Amino acid sequence: MTTVTKAEGAPAPTGPDGFLSVRDLQVTFSTEDGPVKAVDGLSFDLHRGRTLGIVGESGSGKSVTNLTILGLHDPLFTTIDGEIVLDGKELITATEKEMEKLRGNRVAMIFQDPLTALSPFYSIGRQIAEPYMKHTGASKKAAWERAVDMLAKVGIPNPKERARDYPHQFSGGMRQRAMIAMALVCDPELLIADEPTTALDVTVQAQIMDLLKDLQQEFGTAIIFITHDLGVIADIADDVLVMYGGRCVERGTKKEVLRAPQHPYTLGLLGSMPSLDGPVDVPLSPIPGSPPSLLNPPSGCRFHPRCTFADKVAGNRCSGERPLLEVVDGRGAACHLTPEQKRELFSDYAAARTH
């Protein structure tokens, strides 16, 4: 059974809408090798009409967080602590029947690989129409017309004919558009996009992101966009949450995080990306080492074994003391470096990359 513990003293949802509030979320999986804490104390808010970009390497806890919001975890092997509140409703303690009413209706998800998410046995139109019939009680005829209309909205040519086709008859970009149509068919208030552009070429990727932004303006949907690509984040997100080893290490607006990172991991992610406006002969600076094993994560700051600046903090605090994420006006970073050290060290690092 899923174990649920309410976070003591967790604050109520904040902001003008208080739409989605996650407080001290902890997700632990039971495995043969021992417990794996995939998400460790995550908190954030998301408001209607805004896009939150969650970025981090594979295994950082991005997808687990959002599958937990949807209740798509194995209850036999999962322990969940904390709070997830959607428009005043607590989701962690919700029954499976209550979650079924939410999934595909008020909350929807676009998966990374539509070819495995779509059923090969049913037409695209039928797969879009079924959740609409289930959640609205519409007739088959009305649901089919709705499916054709949604395919037209996401830019599928000849939607009446293509609605009768099967997933294998669509290109990768078209399948992703069909997945977006299925996710939006019931006008969800929250849309979770789990790396929906990873397998697409850059042209189609840009088209998909423009489509999501246009549909967000039309429907006022709140979006959580999961990716490992800061270039995608720069294009689509309003706010950014950087995850590492199951924890949030930095958060802020897109402009704050990308232009003035406050955590060495975020700085490392930016340094590993090619720049279109910088010198062409400057080599990329990949982050050394590998992400930590969550079976036996490092003590203190989980990034310290890979951190370029860990030796700048006195007293072995990086390896012995977990840095707190202190957020002021939506901005914060979990790092032991002082603001003065960050200004000096990070500016030197940036200068080295541009000369």
C-alpha positions as CSV (number, residue, x, y, z in Angstrom):
1,M,0.0,0.0,0.0
2,T,1.1,3.6,-0.6
3,T,2.2,5.2,2.6
4,V,1.1,8.9,3.0
5,T,2.3,11.3,5.6
6,K,1.1,14.9,5.7
7,A,3.9,17.4,6.0
8,E,3.7,19.1,9.4
9,G,3.0,22.8,9.3
10,A,3.0,22.8,5.5
11,P,1.7,26.2,4.3
12,A,-1.4,26.6,2.3
13,P,-1.2,27.2,-1.4
14,T,0.1,30.6,-2.2
15,G,-0.2,33.1,-5.1
16,P,-3.2,34.8,-6.8
17,D,-4.8,31.5,-7.8
18,G,-3.2,28.9,-5.5
19,F,-3.7,26.5,-8.4
20,L,-1.1,23.8,-7.9
21,S,1.0,23.7,-4.7
22,V,3.6,21.0,-3.9
23,R,5.0,21.0,-0.4
24,D,7.9,19.0,0.9
25,L,7.2,16.2,-1.6
26,Q,9.2,13.0,-0.9
27,V,8.8,9.9,-3.0
28,T,10.6,6.7,-2.0
29,F,10.6,3.4,-3.9
30,S,11.2,0.0,-2.3
31,T,13.7,-2.1,-4.3
32,E,15.6,-5.3,-3.7
33,D,18.7,-3.3,-3.1
34,G,17.0,-0.9,-0.6
35,P,14.9,2.2,-0.5
36,V,15.4,4.8,-3.3
37,K,14.4,8.3,-2.4
38,A,13.7,9.6,-6.0
39,V,12.3,13.0,-4.8
40,D,13.5,14.5,-1.5
41,G,11.7,17.5,-0.1
42,L,10.5,19.3,-3.2
43,S,8.2,22.4,-3.0
44,F,6.9,24.7,-5.7
45,D,3.8,26.6,-6.8
46,L,2.3,26.9,-10.3
47,H,-0.4,29.4,-11.4
48,R,-2.9,29.3,-14.2
49,G,-1.6,30.4,-17.6
50,R,2.1,30.0,-16.6
51,T,4.7,27.5,-17.6
52,L,7.1,26.0,-15.1
53,G,10.2,24.4,-16.6
54,I,11.7,21.5,-14.6
55,V,15.3,20.8,-15.8
56,G,17.9,18.3,-14.7
57,E,19.9,15.3,-15.8
58,S,18.3,11.8,-16.1
59,G,17.6,10.4,-12.6
60,S,17.1,13.8,-11.0
61,G,13.5,13.2,-10.1
62,K,11.7,15.3,-12.8
63,S,9.5,12.6,-14.2
64,V,8.8,10.9,-10.9
65,T,7.5,14.3,-9.5
66,N,5.0,14.6,-12.3
67,L,3.9,11.0,-12.3
68,T,3.2,11.4,-8.6
69,I,1.1,14.5,-9.3
70,L,-1.0,12.3,-11.6
71,G,-1.1,9.4,-9.2
72,L,0.7,7.1,-11.7
73,H,2.9,5.3,-9.2
74,D,2.9,1.7,-8.1
75,P,1.1,1.7,-4.7
76,L,2.7,-1.5,-3.6
77,F,6.3,-0.2,-3.8
78,T,5.9,3.6,-3.2
79,T,6.0,5.7,-0.1
80,I,4.8,9.3,-0.6
81,D,5.2,12.1,2.0
82,G,4.2,15.8,1.8
83,E,1.3,17.6,0.0
84,I,0.1,18.1,-3.5
85,V,-2.8,20.5,-3.7
86,L,-4.6,21.1,-7.0
87,D,-7.1,24.0,-6.8
88,G,-7.7,23.3,-3.1
89,K,-7.9,19.5,-3.5
90,E,-5.3,17.3,-1.9
91,L,-4.1,14.7,-4.4
92,I,-1.9,12.4,-2.4
93,T,-4.8,11.3,-0.2
94,A,-7.3,11.1,-3.2
95,T,-8.7,7.7,-4.1
96,E,-8.0,6.1,-7.4
97,K,-11.6,6.8,-8.5
98,E,-11.1,10.5,-7.7
99,M,-7.8,10.5,-9.6
100,E,-9.4,8.9,-12.6
101,K,-11.9,11.8,-12.8
102,L,-9.0,14.2,-12.8
103,R,-6.6,12.4,-15.2
104,G,-7.3,13.4,-18.8
105,N,-9.9,15.9,-17.7
106,R,-8.5,18.6,-15.4
107,V,-4.9,17.3,-15.5
108,A,-3.4,15.7,-18.7
109,M,0.1,14.6,-19.7
110,I,2.1,14.5,-22.9
111,F,4.5,11.6,-22.8
112,Q,8.0,11.6,-24.3
113,D,7.4,8.8,-26.9
114,P,4.0,9.0,-28.5
115,L,4.5,5.7,-30.4
116,T,4.6,3.8,-27.1
117,A,1.9,6.0,-25.4
118,L,-0.6,5.5,-28.3
119,S,-2.3,2.2,-28.8
120,P,-1.4,0.6,-32.2
121,F,-4.9,-1.1,-32.3
122,Y,-7.1,1.9,-32.4
123,S,-7.3,4.9,-34.8
124,I,-6.0,8.3,-33.7
125,G,-9.5,9.7,-33.8
126,R,-10.9,7.0,-31.5
127,Q,-8.1,7.5,-29.0
128,I,-8.8,11.2,-28.8
129,A,-12.6,10.8,-28.7
130,E,-12.6,8.2,-25.9
131,P,-11.5,10.4,-23.0
132,Y,-13.9,13.2,-24.2
133,M,-16.8,10.7,-24.1
134,K,-15.7,9.4,-20.6
135,H,-15.3,12.8,-19.0
136,T,-18.1,14.8,-20.7
137,G,-20.7,12.1,-21.5
138,A,-20.8,13.2,-25.1
139,S,-22.2,10.9,-27.8
140,K,-19.8,9.0,-30.1
141,K,-20.7,11.4,-33.0
142,A,-20.0,14.5,-30.9
143,A,-16.8,13.0,-29.5
144,W,-15.6,12.1,-33.0
145,E,-16.3,15.7,-34.2
146,R,-14.4,17.0,-31.2
147,A,-11.5,14.7,-32.1
148,V,-11.4,16.0,-35.7
149,D,-11.6,19.6,-34.4
150,M,-8.7,19.0,-32.0
151,L,-6.6,17.5,-34.8
152,A,-7.2,20.6,-36.9
153,K,-6.3,22.8,-33.9
154,V,-2.9,21.1,-33.6
155,G,-2.1,21.5,-37.2
156,I,-2.9,18.1,-38.7
157,P,-3.7,18.5,-42.4
158,N,-6.9,16.8,-43.6
159,P,-8.1,16.0,-40.1
160,K,-11.3,14.2,-41.1
161,E,-9.3,11.7,-43.1
162,R,-6.3,11.5,-40.8
163,A,-8.5,10.8,-37.8
164,R,-9.1,7.4,-39.2
165,D,-5.4,6.6,-39.5
166,Y,-3.4,4.6,-37.0
167,P,-0.3,5.8,-35.1
168,H,2.2,4.0,-37.4
169,Q,0.8,6.0,-40.3
170,F,1.8,9.3,-38.7
171,S,5.3,10.8,-38.7
172,G,7.0,11.5,-35.3
173,G,6.0,15.1,-35.3
174,M,2.4,14.3,-36.3
175,R,2.2,11.7,-33.5
176,Q,3.3,14.2,-31.0
177,R,0.7,16.7,-32.3
178,A,-1.9,13.9,-31.9
179,M,-0.8,13.3,-28.3
180,I,-1.2,17.0,-27.6
181,A,-4.7,16.9,-29.1
182,M,-5.6,14.0,-26.9
183,A,-4.2,15.8,-23.8
184,L,-6.1,19.0,-24.6
185,V,-9.4,17.4,-25.7
186,C,-11.1,18.1,-22.3
187,D,-9.5,21.5,-21.9
188,P,-7.3,20.6,-18.9
189,E,-6.3,23.2,-16.4
190,L,-2.9,21.6,-15.9
191,L,-0.8,20.1,-18.7
192,I,2.3,18.1,-17.9
193,A,4.7,17.7,-20.9
194,D,7.5,15.1,-20.2
195,E,10.3,15.9,-22.6
196,P,7.8,15.9,-25.6
197,T,10.3,17.3,-28.1
198,T,13.4,15.1,-27.3
199,A,13.1,12.7,-30.2
200,L,12.1,15.4,-32.8
201,D,14.4,17.4,-35.1
202,V,14.8,21.1,-34.2
203,T,12.3,22.4,-36.8
204,V,9.5,20.2,-35.6
205,Q,10.6,20.8,-32.0
206,A,10.1,24.6,-32.5
207,Q,6.7,24.0,-34.1
208,I,5.6,21.9,-31.2
209,M,6.7,24.5,-28.6
210,D,5.0,27.3,-30.6
211,L,1.8,25.1,-30.7
212,L,1.9,24.6,-26.9
213,K,2.3,28.4,-26.4
214,D,-0.6,29.2,-28.7
215,L,-2.9,26.6,-27.1
216,Q,-1.9,27.9,-23.6
217,Q,-3.0,31.4,-24.6
218,E,-6.3,30.0,-26.0
219,F,-7.2,27.7,-23.0
220,G,-5.3,29.4,-20.1
221,T,-3.6,26.1,-19.2
222,A,-0.9,25.9,-16.6
223,I,2.0,23.8,-18.0
224,I,4.8,21.9,-16.4
225,F,7.5,21.3,-19.0
226,I,10.1,18.6,-18.1
227,T,13.4,18.7,-20.0
228,H,17.1,18.3,-19.7
229,D,17.6,21.0,-22.4
230,L,18.0,24.6,-21.1
231,G,17.6,25.8,-24.7
232,V,14.1,24.5,-24.7
233,I,13.5,26.1,-21.3
234,A,14.7,29.5,-22.6
235,D,12.0,29.3,-25.3
236,I,8.9,28.1,-23.4
237,A,9.2,28.6,-19.6
238,D,8.2,31.5,-17.4
239,D,9.8,30.0,-14.3
240,V,12.5,27.4,-13.9
241,L,13.1,24.7,-11.2
242,V,16.5,23.0,-11.4
243,M,16.6,19.5,-9.9
244,Y,19.6,17.3,-9.0
245,G,19.7,14.0,-7.1
246,G,16.0,14.3,-6.2
247,R,16.2,17.8,-4.8
248,C,15.6,21.3,-6.1
249,V,18.9,23.1,-6.2
250,E,17.7,26.4,-7.8
251,R,14.6,28.1,-8.8
252,G,13.5,31.5,-10.2
253,T,12.2,33.1,-13.3
254,K,13.6,32.1,-16.6
255,K,15.5,35.3,-16.9
256,E,17.0,35.1,-13.4
257,V,18.1,31.5,-13.7
258,L,19.5,31.6,-17.2
259,R,21.2,35.0,-17.0
260,A,22.5,34.9,-13.4
261,P,22.6,31.3,-12.1
262,Q,23.2,30.9,-8.4
263,H,24.1,27.2,-8.1
264,P,27.2,25.5,-9.6
265,Y,25.1,22.8,-11.1
266,T,23.0,25.3,-13.1
267,L,26.2,27.1,-14.1
268,G,27.6,23.7,-15.3
269,L,24.5,23.0,-17.3
270,L,24.8,26.4,-19.0
271,G,28.5,25.8,-19.6
272,S,27.8,22.5,-21.3
273,M,25.6,24.1,-24.0
274,P,26.9,25.6,-27.2
275,S,26.3,29.4,-27.5
276,L,25.1,31.0,-30.7
277,D,26.4,34.5,-29.8
278,G,29.8,33.5,-28.3
279,P,33.2,32.7,-29.9
280,V,33.0,29.6,-32.1
281,D,36.3,28.2,-30.9
282,V,35.5,28.0,-27.2
283,P,35.2,24.4,-26.1
284,L,32.2,23.2,-24.2
285,S,32.7,22.5,-20.5
286,P,30.8,19.3,-19.5
287,I,30.1,18.7,-15.8
288,P,32.7,16.1,-14.6
289,G,31.5,12.8,-13.2
290,S,28.1,11.2,-13.2
291,P,24.8,11.8,-11.4
292,P,24.6,10.2,-7.9
293,S,23.1,6.9,-7.1
294,L,19.9,7.5,-5.1
295,L,20.5,4.1,-3.4
296,N,23.5,5.7,-1.7
297,P,23.5,9.4,-2.3
298,P,26.4,11.7,-1.2
299,S,26.1,13.3,2.2
300,G,25.6,17.1,2.5
301,C,25.2,18.7,-0.9
302,R,24.5,15.9,-3.4
303,F,26.4,17.9,-6.1
304,H,29.6,18.3,-4.1
305,P,31.6,15.4,-5.6
306,R,31.2,17.0,-9.0
307,C,31.3,20.7,-7.9
308,T,34.2,22.9,-9.2
309,F,33.9,25.2,-6.2
310,A,33.4,22.7,-3.3
311,D,36.9,23.5,-2.0
312,K,36.0,27.2,-1.7
313,V,33.7,26.4,1.2
314,A,35.4,26.1,4.6
315,G,35.0,23.3,7.1
316,N,33.9,20.6,4.7
317,R,30.3,21.9,4.9
318,C,29.6,20.8,1.3
319,S,30.2,17.1,2.2
320,G,28.8,17.3,5.7
321,E,25.8,19.7,5.8
322,R,22.8,19.8,3.5
323,P,22.4,23.4,2.1
324,L,19.0,24.9,2.7
325,L,16.9,26.2,-0.2
326,E,15.9,29.6,1.0
327,V,13.4,31.2,-1.4
328,V,12.7,34.9,-1.4
329,D,10.2,36.2,-3.9
330,G,10.4,33.0,-5.9
331,R,14.2,33.1,-6.1
332,G,16.6,30.8,-4.3
333,A,19.5,28.3,-4.5
334,A,20.7,25.5,-2.2
335,C,24.4,26.3,-2.0
336,H,26.9,27.0,0.8
337,L,28.8,29.6,-1.3
338,T,28.2,33.1,-0.1
339,P,26.7,35.7,-2.5
340,E,30.1,37.4,-2.7
341,Q,31.9,34.1,-3.6
342,K,29.3,33.4,-6.3
343,R,29.7,36.8,-7.9
344,E,33.5,36.4,-8.0
345,L,33.7,32.7,-8.9
346,F,30.8,32.5,-11.3
347,S,32.0,35.7,-13.2
348,D,35.5,34.2,-13.5
349,Y,34.0,31.0,-14.8
350,A,31.9,32.8,-17.4
351,A,34.9,34.9,-18.5
352,A,37.0,31.8,-19.0
353,R,34.4,30.5,-21.4
354,T,34.3,33.6,-23.6
355,H,38.1,34.1,-24.1
